[in-house]
Amino acid sequence: MSGVLSTLPKEYGYVLLVGSSSVFVMGWLAHQVSKARKKFDVQYPIMYSDDKPMFNCVQRAHQNAVENQSLFLFNLLVSGLEYPKLAAGLGGVYVLSRISYARGYYTGDPEKRLHGMYGLVGSLGLMVMAVVVGVKHSGCIDSIKGLVGTS
């Protein structure tokens, strides 16, 4: 292997697999919305229904995942550069939580979406790790050490 990919950690493949699995989950969520549109007769371009709250629950579960996907992928891919196994593990937790979140929402009781709240562990963990990677690679630590006279 040559080029940029050869500079990645050997275990980075796990990170890529988790990222790919999130794409499949997004597809599943989108399919659920398509099925709900047919079941509840909610036509495009209507985003939410005024009189079909069950459709809204399905749509909202998908929309929430869409709103968070780019943040998740950024934090996953960046944190995986330094901590690929931990990033993949936390990412896997997050991806599974999207399914729990949606299935809870699909009951029609929006409070049951909280069954997927364990995904915050994965999401926040990845966010912190991405910041750590950024700080390590920015030279900030070396600059601070230079200012205080330590090496």
N, C-alpha and C positions, 0 to 999 in steps of 0.2 A: 504494500500500500504506500502511496506517496502523496505529496501535497499536504493541504491543510488537515485533512482527516487523520493523517499519520501523527499529527501533533496532539491529538486528543487522547485523554486517558483511555486505557484499554477497556475499562468498564463503562465507557460513555455509551456503548450500545444499549445498556439497560435504560439510560435516560431517553434515548431515541425510541425505544420500545414503549415506554410509558407515555411519551408524547404522542406516539402513533395510536396508542389505546384510547387516549382522550379524544382523538378525531373520530374513532368508531363510536364512542359514547355520544359525541355530538350528533352523529348521524342517526343513532337510535332515538335521541331526544327529538330531532327534527321529524323523524318518521312518526313518532307518537303524536306530534302536532298535526301532521297530515291526516292521520287516522281520526283524530278528534274533530278536525274540520268537517270531515265527512259525517261522522256520527252525530255531531251537533248542528250540522248545516250552517257553518260559519264560512262565508265566502271571502275570498281575497278581494280587496286589500284590507279587509277588516282585521285589525290586530287583536282587539279584545271585544267581547260581546257584552252588551248591556243586560242581557237576560239569560245568559248561559254560564253561570259561574264555574261549572265543571270544565268547560272548555278553557276558561281563563286560568284555571289551575295548571292545566297541561301546558298552555302557552307560556305562562309565567315561569314554570320550571325550566323550560327550554331557553327563554329569554335571559334568565339569570345566568345560566351556563354560558350563553353567548357573551354576556357582559363581562364575564370573568376569564374567558378562555385566553385572551391575549396576555393578560397579567400572569396567569398560570404558566403559559408556555415560556414567556420571557424568564421568569424566575426559575423555572425548571432547567432550561437550557444553560443559563448563566451559572447557577449554583452547581450544576453537574460538571462544569469545567474543572472544579477543584474537588468536589465531593460527589462523585458520580453514584456511588452505591446509596449514600444517604439521600441524595436528591431523588433517585429512582424510588426509594422506599416511601419518602414523603409524598412524592408525586403519585405513586400508586394509591396511597391512602386518599389523596384528594380526588382522584378519578373514581374510586369506589364510592366516595361520599356523594358524588354528583348523582349516582344511580339511587342511593338511599334518599337523597333530597327529593328527587323527582318522584319516586314511588310514594313517598310520604305525601307530597303535594297532590298526587293523582287520586288520593282518597276523597278529595273535596274539602278536607279540613286543613287549611293552610298552616295551622300550628304543627301538623305532622311533618312538614318539610324540615323541621328542626331535627328529625332523625338523622339528617345528613350533616349536622353541625360538627361532627368529628373531623370533617374536612378542613376546618380552620387550623388544626394542628399541622396538616400538610402545607396549607397555603401560607401560614405565617412562618413556618419553618423554612420554606423555600425563599420567602421574602428576606428573612434575616440572613440566610446563607448567601443570597445574591448580593446583598449589601456588603457582607464580609469579603466576598470575592472582589467586588469593586474597590473596596478600601485597600485590600492587599495589592492589587494591580495598579492602583493610582499613584503609588509612591507617597501617599499621605503619611503613613507611619514613619517612613524614613525622614520626611520633612520635619515631623514633630520631634523625632529623636535628635535631629540636627539642631533644632531650636533650643532644646533643653540640654544639649551637650552630652547625650548618651549615645552609645553605639551598639 
